[in-house]
Amino acid sequence: MAKRSIIATEAGIRKAKRVFQHTGWTQVEFAMEVGLSTRQPIWKFFSGRPVERAVFIDICFRLDLDWEEIAGIGQYAIGRGSNASGKDDYSNEAAIHPWLRICEPT
């Protein structure tokens, strides 16, 4: 079964980079902190490439960041609501778009 990957948004990458710079770690040291044997997933994360979901969440956890905010999902991407008539409102497709950042591995 394929594992799901997540891509950080541009704003999420900027925020994560600011926090990472304050740690003083190299990418290799940070990979060890996250429990990885290589820095490749760290590089992918900061380069806006797909990262395995569990690793993405661990990276955000070690940086004390909300992974859903960094990925642009969850409460940060309200997709569907009801309008005044009580019918479903799909007019805000821009809010649904961040969900497309979750992708299958390449």
N, C-alpha and C positions, 0 to 999 in steps of 0.2 A: 504494500500500500504506500502511495506517495505521501511524503511529509509536506505539510504546508509551510510556505515561506512568507515572510513579511518584509516589506520595504519601508524604511523610514521616510517621512516627508522631508522636503527641503528645510522647513522650519524646525522639524524635529532633529535633523542632523545638526543644524546650527546650534540648537540648545544643548544637544549631547556633546558636541565638540567643546563648547564653553565649559561645561562641567568637567569633561575629561581633561582639559588643559590644567584645571586647578588640582587634579589628583597628582600630577607630576609623574605618572606612569608612562612607560613606553607602550606601544601596542602589544609587544611580546609580554611585558609584565602584566598588562591588563588581561590578556588572554589567559594567563596563568591564574589570575584572580577569579576569572569567570569559570575556570575549570576546563579550559580548552588546551589542546596540545599544539595548536598552531595559531598564528595571528590572522590567518586568512578571513575567518568570519568577522573579526573586528574591522579589518580593512574594508570588507564588503559593506558592513553596517555604515561606516563613515563615508563610503563612496556612493551610497544610495542604491546598492544592489540587493537582491533578495537574500535573506538570511533565514535559516531554519527558525521556526516559531519559538521553540524552547530556548534557543541561544539568544534570539532577539530579546525575549523577556528577561533572561539572565543578565544581559548587557545593561538593559535599562534598570534592573533591580540594583546592580552594583553601582550604578551612577545615581541612584535614588531618584529615578525618573518614572513617570507614569507611561508604561509601554503603549497604552492605547492613544495617549496624546502624541507620543513620538511617531506612531504609525498613522495618526489621523483617523482613528476609528473610535467606536464607543460613543460616549456622550458628546464627543467632539465632532461627530458626523451624524447628526440627526437626519434620518432618511425619510421617514414617513410620519404623517400626523393626520389630524382631522381638521377640516375647515369648519366654518361657522354652521354649515348645514348638517354637520355630523358625518359627511361622506369622507372617505379617504382622500388625502391630498397628495398627489404625486408631482406637483408642480416644481418642487425644489430638487431637481436632479443634481444640482451642484453639490448638495449635501450628501447625496448617495455616492458620488464619484470616489471619495476616498476609500470606500470599500473595495474598489477595483485595485487598490495598492496591494491587497493580499493576493498572492499568486501561487500557482503550482511551481515546483522546482523546474529549473531549465535544464 
